[in-house]
Amino acid sequence: NENRSKVQTSKIAMFSLDFLIDELDLAFPAHKKIDVDGIEFKILQGMPLSLKSALSIMIEVDSESIESIKEYLSAHGFILSRIFSAHGVRKDNTNALFIKH
């Protein structure tokens, strides 16, 4: 059918933050901002070394994932410091600031 839209697919290389920092011989950043539209927990799991060096993490979360992210980061020495509204996004999204305690 000529009215069907064509679908294009692309292969995209994906690397964990820890891998890229090591591979590119970069310093671990002390402060991080994560806004990845629903895969925040997977991103956090791919950065255990980065979590050790982090002093703070600002992460956009939705109401469904905040508790699991809070629990995960708590196990890595962080506490939830503050919640900010996430302007211009879905109602249930907020920016959560976690700091190392």
C-alpha positions in Angstrom: 0.0 0.0 0.0 1.5 3.4 -1.1 -0.1 5.2 1.9 1.9 3.3 4.5 4.7 5.3 6.0 8.2 3.8 5.6 9.9 2.8 8.8 13.6 3.2 9.1 15.7 1.4 11.6 19.2 2.3 12.8 21.7 0.5 15.0 22.9 2.6 17.8 26.0 1.8 19.9 25.2 2.1 23.7 27.8 2.3 26.4 27.6 2.7 30.2 28.9 5.9 31.6 31.6 4.1 33.5 32.8 2.4 30.3 33.0 5.7 28.5 34.9 7.5 31.3 37.4 4.7 31.4 37.7 4.3 27.7 38.2 8.1 27.1 40.4 8.4 30.2 38.2 11.1 31.7 37.8 12.2 35.3 34.6 11.1 37.1 32.2 14.1 37.4 31.3 15.0 41.0 27.8 16.3 40.0 25.5 14.6 37.5 22.1 15.4 35.8 20.1 12.5 34.4 17.1 13.0 32.1 16.6 9.9 30.0 12.8 9.5 29.6 12.0 6.4 31.5 15.3 4.4 31.7 16.8 6.2 34.7 17.1 3.0 36.7 19.1 1.3 33.9 21.3 4.3 33.6 22.1 4.3 37.4 22.8 0.5 37.2 25.4 1.2 34.5 27.4 3.7 36.6 28.5 2.1 39.9 32.0 3.6 39.8 30.5 7.0 38.9 28.2 6.8 41.9 31.2 6.3 44.2 32.7 9.6 43.1 29.5 11.6 42.9 28.6 14.2 45.4 25.2 15.0 43.9 22.8 13.7 41.3 19.8 15.5 39.8 17.5 13.1 38.2 14.2 13.5 36.4 11.8 10.9 37.8 8.2 10.0 37.5 5.8 9.1 40.3 6.2 5.4 39.5 10.0 5.2 39.7 10.9 7.6 42.5 10.8 5.1 45.3 12.9 2.4 43.5 15.5 5.1 42.5 15.5 6.5 46.1 16.1 3.0 47.5 18.9 2.2 45.0 20.7 5.5 45.6 20.2 5.2 49.3 22.1 1.9 49.1 24.9 3.8 47.4 25.1 6.5 50.1 22.8 9.2 48.8 19.8 10.9 50.5 16.9 12.7 48.8 17.6 16.3 49.5 15.0 18.2 47.5 12.2 17.8 44.9 11.9 20.4 42.1 9.1 20.7 39.6 10.1 19.7 36.1 8.7 22.5 33.9 7.4 21.6 30.5 7.1 17.9 31.0 4.4 15.5 32.1 2.6 16.3 35.3 3.9 13.3 37.2 7.6 14.1 36.5 9.8 15.9 39.0 13.5 16.6 39.4 14.9 14.9 42.5 18.2 16.1 44.0 20.2 13.4 45.8 23.3 14.2 47.8 26.0 12.0 49.2 25.7 11.8 53.0 
